Amino acid sequence: MVGERVGRGGCAGRWMAWVAVGRDRRPRHTPGRRVVEGRVHTRKILDVTVDDTQIAIHADGEPIRVVSRTATQEITRIKARAHTEQRKTSQECQASNETRHRDTTSLHLVLGWSRKPNMQGVIGVRDVRVILIGGTSNVGKSTVAQAVAEKLGFECLSTDGLARHPGRPWRASEWEVPAHVAEHYGSLTVDELITSVLGHYERLWPRVEELITTRAAEGGARTGLVLEGAALLPVRVATLEVSRTAAVWLTADDAVVRARVHAAGHYEAARDEEQYLMDKFLARTERYQTLMINVIDRLGLDRIDAGDGRSVAALVDSVLAAVDVQDAVRRSSAGW
């Protein structure tokens, strides 16, 4: 982390939390972008929602593009035709110039771009080799990441597999809360719990970055990767200079997260001391999400609401739509 220690106790804890989530410095570049009236803008909030009839892109709560699912099927058809035509011989390509021009113009009209895209190599999500899914605990990261991986034929990993931090302090059917976990949540204040977990994520980041960089560089030589975990700090991900990588964060209302934790820990039937540990865990979880959302929105990164009863399939569609938009903006910025 950057800077000197500026105090002790709560002051130092708040400073460490702010540094870990990125409030005391800006990333080298800002990958979150959106298309407005045909131009690429940075530092904007982009929310993509998908339902049975349309894909809607919102920025700062305002709709900037709504594309019907029929239109997306047309986009796929256009991309497929353009890709097939690239494989023709020079003589055949020369004869089909008029068709190619008509198809790229159609794609231009469907997306509303201000200039015709270069169709060379446009393959959407398939060009992304690493998808990062971040978020606070119990927001649905693991479930959605596994579903995305299955849909794309990617491997799915969790940052928890790289190094563990005191986990969930409630009993499961075949698992008792370890003594050190109970002591961790029982003895520390919420500020100290936040400082502890963010410090853990900072120490873990070099290993996370190495994994992302290695898997992205392997390209088609190895199966793609979906990596999920709360350790995917937005400020760290924003400073990544790794191609073929996209990132989204899942969020949910505190009430949704609380209900999930209560259900998982059988809160109503739990003893007083068990409820106390769950309450401390929830307080840390909610505080972390608040800090995380502030940074995501400030940096213009992508976040998706995983609450409100949305199905896993709908969330997968939203994640893939956001990834596709990020890849399209990256290509546009690179002049592809």
Buried (B, 14 or more C-beta within 10 A) or exposed (E): EEEEEEEEEEEBBBBBBBBBBBBEEEBEEBBBBBBBEEEBBBEBBBBBBBEEEBBBBBBEEEEBBEBEBEBBEBBEEBBEBBBEBEEEEEEEEEEBEEEBEEBBEBBBEBBEBEEEBEBEEBEBBEBBBBBBBBBBBBBBBBBBBBBBBEBBEBEBBBBBEBEEBBBBBBBEEEEEBEEEBBEBBEEBBBBBBBBBBBBBBBEBBEEBBEBBBEBBBBEEEEEBBBBBBBBBBBBBBBBBEBBBBBBBBBBBBBEBBBBBBBEBBEBEEBEEEBBBBBBBBBBBBBBBBEBBBBBBBBBBBBBBBBBEEBEBEBBBBBBBBBBBBBBBBBBBEEEB
